[in-house]
Amino acid sequence: MVLPIIDLRPDTGELIDQAVLLLLDAFRNRTEDWQDVESARKEVLASLAPDRISRVLVDESGAVRGWIGGIPMYGGRVWEIHPLVVSGSHRRRGIGRALVENLERLVARRGALTLWAGSDDEHSETTLSGADLYPDIPGAIRSIRNLRHHPYEFYLRLGFRIAGVLPDANGRGKPDIFLAKRVDAGTESHRGQSWDPWRAGRGKP
């Protein structure tokens, strides 16, 4: 069964509520942000601004299994992925990839040249965490290793590259990793409009 990726709109109240709970669950105890319903709802509602993109993947029962947002920068030439969330019970099934490809296709239509994401390391998940990066930031990036399933490797598999690191962004030794990808203006028009679990090689969700 192919599952659709659709717009999250102000009139989709039930989907908004589900996105709020999805955000809460995904980042529980992982960051200072979105640790209560009020802050999570504020984030979801902010994604509905006219100049932004907000998309959800829903299953056959209408449940939200993934959510991605896009924020334009630099006059629309650059778009930030913010946020990207997949239900814990549906991870490693290709949903995150489908959402990113969907967003890439949409921003390409709007003339974007670059798609980027910030991926914090607040829990010692890479070799960039817990270190003084300032003496040799390029060297630290070149020698990065994934210690505990940090998502930066997910982005690398999608063609992103580490474009930089902001040391101590979340506290001493807790950097933010910046990943960027050139947007292909020739992105296939059909690509990323839905998620096919069979194509993802994981069977049905």
C-alpha positions in Angstrom: 0.0 0.0 0.0 1.3 3.4 -1.0 0.9 6.0 1.7 0.4 9.7 0.9 2.4 12.7 1.9 0.0 15.6 2.2 0.0 19.3 3.4 -0.5 20.1 7.0 -2.9 23.0 6.9 -4.7 25.2 9.5 -8.0 23.4 8.8 -6.5 19.9 9.5 -7.0 20.0 13.2 -6.8 16.3 14.0 -3.6 16.0 12.0 -2.2 19.0 13.8 -2.9 17.4 17.2 -1.2 14.2 16.0 1.9 16.2 14.8 2.1 17.8 18.3 2.1 14.5 20.0 4.6 13.1 17.5 7.0 16.0 18.1 6.6 15.6 21.9 7.4 11.9 21.7 10.3 12.2 19.3 12.2 14.8 21.4 11.2 13.8 24.9 14.3 14.2 27.1 16.5 14.8 24.1 16.5 18.6 24.0 15.3 21.6 26.0 12.7 22.4 23.3 9.3 20.9 22.9 9.0 19.2 26.3 5.4 20.2 26.8 2.2 20.3 24.7 2.1 24.1 24.6 5.6 24.5 23.1 5.1 21.6 20.7 1.8 23.1 19.5 3.4 26.5 19.0 6.1 24.8 16.8 3.6 23.0 14.7 1.4 26.0 14.2 4.4 28.1 13.2 5.1 25.6 10.4 1.8 26.6 8.9 2.9 30.1 8.0 2.2 30.9 4.3 5.9 31.1 3.3 6.7 27.7 4.9 6.1 24.1 3.9 4.6 21.6 6.3 4.0 18.0 5.2 2.8 14.8 6.9 2.8 11.2 5.9 -0.3 9.4 7.0 -1.1 5.7 7.2 -4.2 3.9 6.0 -6.0 4.7 9.3 -5.2 8.4 9.0 -2.5 8.4 11.6 0.4 10.7 11.2 3.6 8.6 11.0 6.0 11.4 9.9 6.2 15.1 9.6 8.6 17.5 7.9 8.8 21.2 7.7 10.7 23.6 5.5 11.7 27.2 6.1 12.9 29.5 3.3 16.1 31.6 3.8 18.3 33.8 1.6 15.4 34.9 -0.5 14.2 31.3 -1.1 17.5 30.1 -2.5 18.1 28.1 0.6 15.6 26.0 2.6 16.0 24.6 6.1 14.6 21.2 7.1 12.8 22.0 10.4 11.7 19.7 11.8 11.9 16.1 10.6 10.1 13.7 12.8 9.2 10.0 12.3 7.1 7.9 14.7 9.3 5.7 16.9 7.4 2.6 15.8 7.9 3.4 12.1 11.5 4.3 11.9 14.0 2.6 9.6 11.3 2.0 7.0 12.1 4.7 4.5 9.6 7.3 5.9 12.3 9.9 6.7 13.8 9.5 3.2 10.4 9.9 1.6 9.7 13.0 3.5 13.0 14.6 2.7 12.7 13.7 -1.0 9.2 15.2 -1.0 10.4 18.4 0.5 13.3 18.6 -1.9 11.0 18.2 -4.9 8.7 21.0 -3.6 11.6 23.5 -2.9 13.1 22.7 -6.3 9.9 23.9 -7.9 10.3 27.2 -5.9 13.8 27.7 -7.3 15.8 26.5 -4.3 19.5 25.8 -4.8 20.3 24.4 -1.4 18.5 22.2 1.3 20.1 22.1 4.7 19.5 20.8 8.2 20.9 21.3 11.6 21.4 18.1 13.7 22.4 18.7 17.3 24.6 16.4 19.3 23.5 16.9 22.9 24.0 13.3 24.0 27.6 12.3 23.1 26.4 10.5 20.0 29.4 11.5 17.8 33.1 12.3 18.2 32.2 16.0 17.9 30.5 15.9 21.3 32.4 16.6 24.5 35.4 18.0 22.6 37.0 21.4 22.1 36.5 21.8 18.4 37.9 25.3 17.9 41.6 24.3 17.4 40.8 22.3 14.3 37.1 22.3 13.2 37.8 21.0 9.7 39.9 18.2 11.1 37.2 17.3 13.6 34.6 17.1 10.8 36.9 15.0 8.6 37.4 12.4 11.3 33.8 12.4 12.7 32.5 9.0 13.8 29.0 8.0 14.8 29.0 6.5 18.3 25.4 6.1 19.1 23.1 6.3 16.1 23.3 10.0 15.5 21.1 11.0 12.5 23.9 12.8 10.6 24.6 9.5 8.7 20.9 9.4 7.6 21.5 12.7 5.8 24.7 11.6 4.3 22.9 8.6 2.7 20.6 11.1 1.1 23.4 13.1 -0.5 23.9 15.7 2.1 27.4 16.8 3.2 28.6 18.2 6.5 28.9 21.9 5.7 30.0 23.0 9.2 29.7 22.7 12.9 28.7 25.2 15.5 30.7 24.3 18.7 28.9 24.6 22.0 25.6 25.5 20.4 23.7 23.6 23.1 26.1 24.0 25.9 29.8 23.2 26.4 30.8 20.3 24.2 27.3 20.0 22.6 27.6 21.1 19.0 25.1 21.6 16.2 26.1 19.8 13.0 25.1 21.5 9.7 24.4 19.3 6.7 23.6 20.7 3.2 22.7 19.4 -0.2 22.5 21.0 -3.6 19.0 20.9 -4.9 18.6 19.4 -8.4 16.3 21.4 -10.5 15.6 18.3 -12.5 14.3 16.3 -9.5 11.8 13.8 -10.9 8.3 15.2 -10.7 6.8 12.0 -9.3 9.4 11.3 -6.7 8.6 11.7 -3.1 4.8 12.3 -3.4 4.1 9.2 -1.4 5.8 6.3 0.5 5.8 2.8 -0.8 6.8 0.3 1.9 7.6 -2.4 -0.6 9.9 -0.1 -2.6 11.5 0.9 0.8 12.3 -2.8 1.2 10.6 -3.1 4.6 7.2 -4.6 3.8 4.0 -3.1 5.1 4.1 -0.7 8.0 
